[in-house]
C-alpha cells in the first residue's frame, strides 16, 4: 500500500475497513500496543513530531491506536502517540522536589525572586481588574487554574506547578511576617 495515499480516501471505498478503524483515543489516554505503552498527546501544529508511529508509517496499528489527524477525529484535535517507557524512571523526582527545583532554579533565574515577581504580578493584575489584588490572591488564581486543568485531565505539570505556587504563597506569607 502506498503510504502517501490519504487514509480518508482509502476508507471511503471500503466500509469494512472504515468500521474497523472508526475509533479514536481520548487525549491523555494511555494504551498498550505491541507490548509497549503509549499516551495520546494533543498535537496543535499537526506536525507529528515525536509520534512513535511515524517511524513505521501512519497506518500501522491504526485499529489499536485510532485516528491522529484532526480531519478524521470527532474532537477535531490532531494527536501524536508518545511511547511511555517507564513512568517511574521518567519522573525520578517527586512532584514536591521538582517544584522546589523549579522555584529555586530555572524560574528564579528567569523571573527573579518569586515574592518580588508576585508583587509585580499583583500590580499588573490590579490594573487589569480595576481593583487591588494581593500577591496571595494572584497566586491563588494561578493555583485555581491548575486545579481546574487537573480536574479536566491529569497532567503531572499541573501538580508540579500547584506545589510551586503553594511554596511561593508560603514565601509571600513569610515575607509579610518579617516585614511586620
N, C-alpha and C positions, 0 to 999 in steps of 0.2 A: 504494500500500500504506500502511496506517495504521501509522506508526512506533511507536505506543503498544502495538501487539499484542506479546504475549510471543513471542519468537523460538522458544522451545521448542514452543509451541502451533502455530506455523506449520509447523515441521519435522515434527511428529508426523503431519501429514496428507499429507506429500509425501516419500516415500522417496528420490526422485531428488535433491531439494534437500538432504535430510539427509546423503546420501552426499557431495554436492558441498561442503557446509560442515562436514563432520565432520573438522576438523583443529584443532590448537591449536599455537601457537608457544610455545616454552620461554621462561621468564623470563630476561631478559638477551640473548635472541636479537636480532640486527639483520637487517632485511629491507628490500627495496625494494617500493614500491607507487606507481604513478602518477609514476615518475621521482624519488621522494623516498625518503630513508632513514628508518627508524623502529626504535626499540628497544622491546622488551616489558619493562615495568616492573610489579612487583607493586603492587597497589592494596588494601592491607589493609582500608581502610574502605569499599571499593566505592562511591566517590563519583564516579568518572570524571573527577575534577579533573585537568586537564592532558592529557587524552586528545585527540589530534588528530581522531579520527573522530567525536567527539561533535558537532562542528560540523555535519556533513552527515548525521547520522542513523547510529545504531549498526549498521545492517545494510549500510551502504555498504562495499564491498570485503571483505566477510566471507570470501569464498572465498580471498582472498590473505592476510588478516591472521589469520583464525581467531577462535575464541570469546574473549570477555573476561570474562564473568560466571562466578563460581565454580560456579554450579549447572550450567553447561554444560561446564566443563573437567574433565578427568580428574584434574588435580592439586589440584582444589578451591580454587584461588587465583584471586581476581579480579585482572585486569591492566588496564593502560592502554597505549596505544601512543603513545609520545612521538617527535615528529619530531626527527631529528638533522640540524641544518642543516650544520654543518661542524665536525667534531671538533677540527681544528687551530685554528680560530678560537675555538671554545667554550672550549678549555683552552689559552690562550696561555702560561701559566706551566708550567714543568716541574714534575714532582711534587716535586722537591727544593726549588725555590723556593716552591711552595705550602706545603709542610710547614714551611719556615722562617718564612714569614709567619704561619702559624697558631700555631706555638710561641711566636714572639716577639710576636705581636699579640693576636688575639682570645682565645686560650686563656689567655695570661698575664694579660690584663686580667680575664678571667672567674674564673680559679682561682689566680692568684698565680704566683710563681716556680715553674717546673716541678720543680726539685730539692727545694724545700720541700714542694711538693704531693705528690711521691712519698714523701717522708718520712712525711707524714700517711697516705697510702695504705698504706704498708707497715705502719704501726702498726695500722690498721683490719684489714688482711688478716691480720696475725699473730694478732689476737684471734679472728677468724673461723676460721682454720686451726688454732689451738691450738699453733702453733709459730712461731718467729721467721722472718719473711720480710724480706729486704732490699729497699730501693728498686729495686735492679737486678733482683732476682727478680720483683718485681711488674711492672716494665717488660717483662721477658722474657715474662711470661704474656700481657700485652696484645699484644706482638708476635706471639706464637704464635697468638693468636686471629685476628689479621689475616691471618696466613699461611694458616691453616685456611680462613677465609672466602674468601680469594682462590683457593685451590685448588679450592673448590667452584664459585665463579662470579666472573668478573672484575668488579671494580668499582674505578674509579680511587681512590675514597676509601680502600679498603684499603691501597693502595700509598702514598698520601699519609700516612696515619696511621702506617704501618710506618716510613717515613722520619722522621716526627716523633718516634716512640718511640725510634728509633736515636739521634737527636740528643739527646733527653732522657737516655738511658742514658750517652752520652758526657759530658754535663754533670755527671751524678751522679759518674762516674769522675773527672772533672777536679776536682770539688769535694772528693773524697776525697784526691787528691794534695795539694791546697792545705792541707787540714786535718791532714795527717800531720806 
